[in-house]
Amino acid sequence: MPINQKLFFTRPTFVVGLIIGGLLIGGARPEMINLLEKPYDKIAHTLAYSLITVLIWLSFTGTNKHLAAVGMSALIALMDETYQLFLPGREADPIDFFTDISAIGFTGLILHQLQTSR
């Protein structure tokens, strides 16, 4: 799957990098523990991983770029939840991971429909 050279090193990828940095660096801060109450934390997960998926999708060209976006977003979600296993006061929540994967999959389906309807 070809990478759109103009986009890959510009805005979409830069924003994904910022989001990942925020997840990893910001998530390690003590004040992030229980920052949002349920169900608002799941809404935040849904919005964040949908945005990550769209931005990664924008960074690729080709007919199956939605698959690359879904795969890369799922790896980021797995990395985020695994990382939380090693942070004091944080825990890896399987429900958070399921929420992330659901948002990624749903967004991937929408992106696929958008791409095939063009």
Secondary structure, DSSP 8 states (H G I E B T S, - for coil): --B-HHHHTSHHHHHHHHHHHHHHTGGGSGGGTT-S-TTHHHHHHHHHHHHHHHHHHHTB-STTHHHHHHHHHHHHHHHHHHHHTTSTT----HHHHHHHHHHHHHHHHHHHHHHHH-
